[in-house]
Amino acid sequence: MAGQMTAPAVQTRRAGTAGQLAGPRIKPTKMAANLVLLVIALLFVLPMAWVVVASFDAQATLSFGVPDALTTDNFAAIMTPELTWLPLWNAFVLSFGAGAITVVVAVLAAYPLSRYRMRFGKYFLYSVLFGTCLPITAIMVPVYSLFVQLNLLDSLPGTIFFMAATSLPMAIWMTKNFMDSVPISLEEAAWTEGASAMQALRQVVLPLMRPGIAVVFIFVFVQAWGNFFVPFVLLLSPEKQPAAVSIFAFFGQYGSVAYGQLAAYSLLYAAPVLGLYVLVTRISGSAFALAGAVKG
Amino acid sequence: MAVTSRGAARVVPLAPAVVLLALFMLGPVVWSFYGSFTNAALTGPAALNPEWIGLDNYTALFGDPDFPKSLWLTVVFVFLSAVVGQNVMGILLAGLLRSAVKPVRSIASTVVVAAWVLPEIVAAFAAYAFFHSEGTLNTMLAGVGIAGPDWLYSTPMLAVILANIWRGTAFSMMVYSAALAEVPPELTEAAQLDGANGFQRLAWVTIPVIRRSISTNLMLTTLQTLSVFTLIYVMTGGGPGTDSSTLPILAYQEAFKFAQVGYGTAIATVMIIVGAVFSVIYIRALRPEVD
């Protein structure tokens, strides 16, 4: 029975690999696969669809529902400097700062790791790999006490450096992998002309790995932009807090009534991240780039 | 001499990374072990000059009925939402995506990845609204004549587990999609010609070939789920009571709500040790690739 069933399946696959279009009749198993996927997609999209629909709904509730009237009042209500623009600006400063520091430090660290055979290089990479695994939420309470001791609590630069440090292990790992794919022969040419290692890095290697650096920067930026727990613990003054924290405070104060505004705020805050993700998929040519990088 | 100075010059670019990692990653870990032996508080003199109290925090921890409960909730949360939920959903989706037509494939993968790309606080609000007693889920259930319970109150663990599956499945789906793409089609075709059905091909051909990806992914999703805080904190706040207080929530509440920073640090130390054990297993599994 199974043997009879399988013969046409093999043919379909061969036809597929030969680049031909699928036939007009789709096999029932394929139909089932498509159907199951659509059901899963529907279940996955429902919670997110609420955010989008509620933000344009004048009488938004907690449930997804077709609005009686579309409005942009929710957006107009939240677009004030202290509620939206300052927290978004703070989020940008935090994320850009963390991204820039991480990229510079990771490129510097990746260069010797990628180019020289060092005795302790392997151990350093193991520690870095260990760092990528460390659950950051686990260390937030000790980080708080450490920041009290260092007098860094409620300091924007302190928080930026902490966020840079926590994304550094992953960034070094990714940058080293990108750098490994730049052939060393190009630098050897630069060295014979008398360039130092740092000159070779700046003038030969970096221009060749621009897309890789962009991916690492966006990766760190997106993580910092979406991070709630770290600024929630380390930044105390409302005027320093990024959008993730101020949106939570808004939820605590008005969340139980102003669902539409909460949804509008969420949408506004999530939009840059979604845009950057699309950008990464364009740069790296793969929709699953971030997870691929994580896999190492 | 020349060799050593050249060797030293080569190491210099590593210095900023070493300083940052030592100060902000190694520092807190060391501080955590030290702080868990002190009576550090949130404010007042005990915040700046904590006193050494030995093992008091740990004896209090193991005598506290909330701790074993929280440990158990963490195990349940990690096992059901990461090890079972995200992994099974991930491999299922990766498999289905391969046999789907292109528009369905792009719709499904975009939607699943979107839940993962969203900032965690937005994802948490969305999940809160979905499982709320007046939320989307109960509206749908009412549509077919079922009066849904107040999920966040009566079954908080179920709600946060399902929410975490929704939030995190994309990662496993992407890892398994990449892994399945590398399974040589000749292998499955040969099994097919030998009369193996779909399930047999999965069990005896596909899974053995991608087992490395499976172990890597299990470890990474476990570690990520171990540190989930925002999703649970926004959805249930660890409640009702402590019925959904996993270790990160418990540590946060002890340290910042009840101002027992030393006690919270002891919980953090337990989490670091659990995380470290998983990390070592993970790195050992990866070792041949690193060398």
Interface residues (C-beta under 8 A of the other chain):
Chain A: A2 G3 T6 A9 V10 R13 T17 A22 I26 T29 K30 A33 N34 V36 L37 L38 I40 A41 L43 F44 V45 L46 P47 M48 W50 V51 A54 T61 L62 S63 F64 G65 V104 V105 A106 L108 A109 Y111 P112 L113 Y116 M118 K122 F124 L125 Y126 S127 V128 L129 F130 G131 C133 L134 P135 I136 T137 A138 I139 M140 V141 P142 V143 Y144 S145 L146 V148 Q149 F161 F162 A164 A165 T166 L168 P169 I172 A197 M198 V222 W225 G226 N227 F228 F229 V233 A244 I247 F248 F251 Y259 L262 A263 S266 Y269 A270 V273 L274 Y277 A287 F288 L290 A291 G292 V294 K295 G296
Chain B: A9 R10 V11 P13 L14 P16 A17 V18 L20 L21 L23 F24 M25 G27 P28 V29 W31 S32 G35 A40 A47 L48 P50 L93 L96 L97 S99 A100 V101 V104 R105 I107 A108 S109 V111 V112 V113 A114 A115 V117 L118 P119 E120 I121 V122 A123 F125 A126 A127 A129 F130 H132 E134 G135 T136 N138 T139 W166 A170 F171 M174 V175 S177 A178 P185 E189 Q192 L193 G195 A196 N197 G198 S213 T216 M219 L220 L223 L226 S227 V228 F229 T230 V234 L247 P248 A251 Y252 A255 F256 V261 G264 T265 I267 A268 M271 I272 G275 A276 F278 S279 V280 Y282 I283 L286 E289 V290 D291
